[in-house]
Amino acid sequence: MTRTMLAGKIHRATVTEVNVDYEGSITIDPSLMEATGILQYEMVQVLDVTNGARLETYAVEGDRGSGEVCVNGAAGRLISEGDLVIILHFVQVGDDEAQNVEPKIVLVDAKNHISSTPNLR
């Protein structure tokens, strides 16, 4: 059996920009992507804490150290600049591995800079 497990999470990031004319995706500061293990073009789920919207898209790298979290394309109709979001990515593993998955959690401050990286376990 294969299970889908949380691999990483950026918790309560502030959306810094929305660009509906872009082809799609979410642009994220690479330092946040690296801290959570999100790869360029990897599928992510975006949960809008402000309005309850949920969507799937793919991540692209923005400018390092910028704190950028830009929602692009059609997703910009669901999420607004200034909204708080949770960005999740997952890994599929077998039952034996699932017991040992430890997600990389990143908490950010109001400017989307890493404030802490607690472990869920």
Backbone as a ProteinNet text record, in pm:
[ID]
protein_1_A
[PRIMARY]
MTRTMLAGKIHRATVTEVNVDYEGSITIDPSLMEATGILQYEMVQVLDVTNGARLETYAVEGDRGSGEVCVNGAAGRLISEGDLVIILHFVQVGDDEAQNVEPKIVLVDAKNHISSTPNLR
[TERTIARY]
83.9	0	89.3	43.9	113	29.2	94.9	27.1	83.7	-2.2	40.1	57.4	180.7	215	263.6	236	285.9	438.4	501.1	646.5	697.4	619	662	549	566.9	461.5	522.6	479.1	506.9	378.9	387.2	267.3	242	125.1	73.7	163.5	198.9	271.9	173.1	221.9	139.8	160.7	51.7	59.7	106	219.4	279	233.4	178.1	136.6	43.5	-43.4	-127.6	-109.7	-85.4	-65.8	-151.6	-275.2	-366.7	-325.5	-240	-197.6	-83.5	-24.8	80.8	15.9	88.7	30.9	-19.5	30.9	-12.7	99.4	68.8	165.3	162.9	253.7	278.9	429.2	469.7	610.9	647.2	753.6	792.1	941.2	976.9	1116.8	1187.9	1297.1	1366.8	1413	1440.7	1484.1	1371.3	1245.9	1130.8	1111.9	1130.2	1116.5	1220.3	1344.2	1450.7	1425.7	1380.1	1358.8	1249.8	1156	1046	1063.3	1163.1	1186.7	1103.1	1040.7	961.4	1056.8	1036.7	1119.8	1051.3	1133	1080.7	988	869.6	766.8	695.1	720.9	650	507.2	414.3	276.1	267.1	193.6	168.6	19.7	-25.2	-159.4	-145.7	-236.4	-236.6	-370.8	-365.6	-485	-490.7	-597.7	-611.3	-679	-603.3	-656	-757.4	-737.8	-822.5	-963.3	-975.5	-1109.5	-1153	-1066.6	-1103.9	-1082.1	-1036	-1010.7	-897.6	-907.2	-803.2	-778	-651	-620.9	-490.1	-471.5	-345	-282.9	-152.2	-77.1	65.3	158.3	298.2	381.4	492	578.8	687.4	716.6	832.3	911.2	1040.3	1127.5	1117.4	1110.2	1116.1	1256.2	1265.4	1394.6	1432.3	1552.4	1600.9	1604.8	1551.7	1553.4	1446.3	1362.9	1261.6	1136.5	1112.2	987.2	869	897.1	793.3	704.8	574.8	474	371	384.2	299.9	209.9	80	-17.6	-41.9	-22.3	-28.5	-146.5	-185.7	-287.9	-424.9	-502.6	-642	-655.5	-554.7	-559.6	-571.6	-528.4	-539.7	-683.2	-776.3	-919	-972.9	-896.2	-938.8	-864.2	-744	-657.3	-615.1	-615.4	-583.2	-451.7	-390.4	-272	-306.2	-218.2	-239.2	-303.1	-359.7	-418.8	-309	-345.9	-257.1	-281.7	-174.4	-187.2	-95.5	-133.7	-50.8	-17.7	109.1	153.8	206.6	147	178.6	234	323.3	359.1	368.4	351.1	335.1	431.7	450.1	532.8	453.9	469.8	404.3	507.8	474	566.4	490.4	564.1	504.4	470.9	393.8	351.4	469	575	689.3	752.9	770.1	828.8	736	606.4	508.7	522.9	560.5	575	688.6	780.7	899.7	906.4	801.5	802.4	797.6	890.9	892.7	887.2	771.7	757.1	847.6	891.4	969.9	871.5	855.3	760.1	835.9	786.4	848.2	741.8	768.2	683.1	750.8	670.4	726.7	671.1	744.7	698.5	613.5	577.8	489	550.9	684.1	751.2	793.8	738.7	767.4	913.2	976.6	1110.1	1094.8	1178.2	1166.9	1183.6	1082.6	1091.5	1125.2	1080.3	1119.2	1086.4	1146.4	1124.3	1098.3	981.7	952.7	930.8	953.2	927.5	793.3	709.4	576.9	582.7	687	693.8	757.5
-116.8	0	124.4	227.1	355.7	458.9	539	645.9	780	880.9	1017.2	1090.1	1133.2	1192.6	1336.5	1420.2	1556.9	1554.5	1622.4	1629.6	1763.4	1869.9	2001.8	2101.8	2208.8	2310.1	2445.3	2546.6	2686.2	2736.4	2773.5	2802.1	2951.6	2994.3	3130.9	3236.4	3209.4	3308.7	3414.5	3534.8	3643.6	3653.4	3654.3	3669.1	3811.8	3822	3953.2	4013.2	3928.5	3976.9	3874.4	3922	3836.6	3884.1	3789.6	3823.7	3730.5	3772.3	3685.9	3669.9	3756.4	3747.4	3649.3	3598.4	3498.8	3365.1	3273.4	3147.7	3056.3	3067.7	2982.6	2953.9	2907.9	2866.6	2959.3	2930.8	3018.4	3041	3165.6	3201.8	3216.8	3146.1	3142.5	3172.1	3248.2	3272.6	3136.4	3115.1	2986.1	2942.8	3037.2	2997.8	2926.2	2964.7	2895.1	2758.5	2752.7	2624.7	2524.9	2567.8	2478.4	2431.2	2520.5	2485.3	2380.1	2374.6	2277.6	2161	2167.8	2060.5	2069.8	2183.9	2201.9	2226.1	2152	2167.3	2256.1	2317.2	2395	2305.1	2350.5	2282.9	2170	2154.9	2051.7	2097.1	2001.3	2031.3	2065.6	2170.7	2211.7	2238.8	2228	2272.3	2404.7	2495.9	2626.5	2640.7	2663.8	2679.4	2824.7	2894.4	3034.9	3043.8	3083.2	3096.2	3210.2	3312.7	3431	3403.9	3328.3	3310.1	3164.8	3069.2	2927.9	2860.5	2933.6	2872.8	2771.3	2665.6	2562.5	2536	2519.8	2492	2417.8	2355.6	2291.3	2366.2	2381.4	2444.2	2391.3	2455.7	2414.7	2534.5	2505.4	2609.3	2647.8	2777.1	2827.7	2919.8	2926	3006.2	3153.9	3235.3	3380.3	3427.9	3547	3604.2	3562	3511.3	3463.2	3577.8	3549.6	3645.7	3752.8	3745.8	3850.1	3831.7	3709.1	3680.4	3671.7	3663.5	3662.4	3538.1	3562.4	3457.8	3519.6	3490.5	3551	3444.3	3465.9	3374.2	3418.6	3325.9	3358.5	3292.4	3348.8	3289.9	3287.1	3186.1	3174.7	3170.8	3118	3112.4	3251.8	3351.7	3490.2	3538.7	3461.1	3493.2	3439.1	3348.2	3286.4	3340.7	3392.2	3437.5	3580.9	3665	3806.3	3843.1	3949.7	4003	4034.6	3996.5	4019.5	3902.2	3805.9	3687.8	3604.6	3534.9	3438.4	3302.3	3232.7	3101.6	2999.7	2874	2760.4	2687.2	2661.2	2593.8	2455.9	2351.4	2213.7	2137.4	2043.6	1945.9	1809.7	1706.9	1570.9	1476.2	1361.2	1255.4	1124.9	1039.3	908.3	804.7	728.5	629.1	501.7	393.3	268.2	273.1	175.6	169.4	175.7	102.6	100.6	238.8	306.4	440.7	543.4	525.8	624.4	649.4	547.4	560.8	655.2	678.6	758.2	892.7	929.9	1058.7	1171.5	1264.6	1381.9	1506	1570.6	1686.8	1802.3	1878.3	1999	2115.1	2166.8	2274	2405.4	2508.2	2639.9	2741.2	2810.1	2921	3049.5	3144.4	3269.3	3388.6	3498.5	3622.9	3700.3	3821.5	3901.8	3934.6	3922.9	3949.7	3821.6	3708.5	3576.5	3535.1	3579.6	3530	3423.3	3322.4	3208.9	3256.6	3225.6	3259.7	3136.7	3018.9	2894.7	2774.9	2663	2538.5	2426.2	2428.7	2325.8	2189.1	2086.8	1951.4	1908.4	1846.8	1805	1693.3	1613.3	1498.5	1535.4
0	0	0	-69.9	-72.9	1.6	80.9	154.3	110.4	110.6	80.8	213.1	240.3	368.9	349.9	448.4	446.2	449.7	352.8	348	399.2	377.6	421.3	416.9	496	506.9	537.4	463.3	496.6	561.7	688.7	767.6	780.4	734	748.5	683	557.6	479.3	430.4	411.1	358.9	208.4	132.8	-12.3	-42.7	-111.3	-138.1	-270.4	-358.3	-490.7	-553.8	-640.4	-723.7	-867.4	-958.7	-1099.6	-1185	-1213.9	-1289.1	-1435.2	-1486.4	-1626.3	-1648.7	-1541.1	-1551.7	-1585.7	-1647.8	-1694.8	-1583.9	-1465.4	-1356	-1260.5	-1140.9	-1039.1	-918.7	-825.4	-711.5	-705.3	-703.1	-695.6	-548.1	-506.6	-365.6	-352.6	-250.6	-215.8	-205.3	-279	-276	-136.8	-48.2	86.2	159.7	133.8	192.7	128.6	-3.3	-73.3	-22.6	-10.7	35.3	178.5	264.1	404.8	422	327.5	336.5	240.6	153.6	57.7	-68.5	-93.8	-216.3	-332.7	-440.9	-560	-663.2	-747.5	-859.8	-943	-975.2	-1055.6	-982.6	-853.3	-776.9	-746.6	-747.8	-713.3	-565.1	-534.6	-396.7	-379	-255.7	-220.4	-147.3	-178.3	-114.1	-42.7	86.9	169.3	214.5	178.9	215.9	352	453.3	588.7	595	514.9	518	467.3	355.9	297	280.4	315.6	309.4	175.1	73.4	-57.7	-47.6	-129.6	-137.8	-285.4	-322	-462.8	-474.2	-590.2	-623.7	-739.8	-735.3	-843	-835	-900.3	-890.4	-846.8	-782	-726.9	-826.4	-832.5	-906.8	-814.5	-837.9	-753.3	-787.4	-682.2	-696	-662.8	-605.6	-568	-425.9	-411.7	-282	-180.3	-61.2	48.3	40.4	-62.9	-85	0	47.4	117.1	21.8	-105.6	-208.8	-201.5	-203.9	-221.4	-314.7	-443.7	-546.2	-608.1	-599.3	-657.9	-801.5	-895.5	-1038	-1107	-1219.3	-1304.4	-1239.9	-1278.3	-1233.8	-1082.2	-1012.7	-865.9	-805.3	-880.5	-835.1	-825.1	-876.4	-860.6	-729.2	-665.6	-539.9	-418.2	-440	-332	-361.5	-258.6	-275.5	-207.4	-255	-189.7	-44.3	45.9	188.2	261.2	186.6	250.5	317.5	423.5	487.3	424.9	389.1	325.1	392.3	376.6	415.3	285.8	262.6	140.8	181.1	124.1	160.5	40.5	67.2	-35.5	31.1	-49.8	0.2	-67.9	-6.6	-62.8	-53.4	-152.9	-148.7	-108.2	-4.8	50	83.5	99.7	143.7	292.1	337.7	477.5	575.2	546.8	638.6	651.8	539.3	540.7	604.9	589.3	637.6	787.2	861.2	1006.7	1045.4	952.7	984.4	913	842	772	874.4	862.9	949.8	861.7	853.9	766.7	809	710.8	735.7	746.4	867.2	893.9	906.4	838.4	845.6	886	995.5	1038	992.5	944.5	893.1	969.6	961.5	1022.4	921.4	953.1	868.3	732.5	720.4	592.5	522.8	567.5	509.7	522.7	629.4	660.6	767.4	763.2	855.2	999.1	1081.1	1223.3	1306.5	1263.6	1330.5	1242.6	1277.4	1204.3	1304.4	1368.3	1467.8	1400.7	1477.4	1429.2	1485.3	1404.5	1449.3	1552.1	1553.4	1644.1	1774.4
[MASK]
+++++++++++++++++++++++++++++++++++++++++++++++++++++++++++++++++++++++++++++++++++++++++++++++++++++++++++++++++++++++++

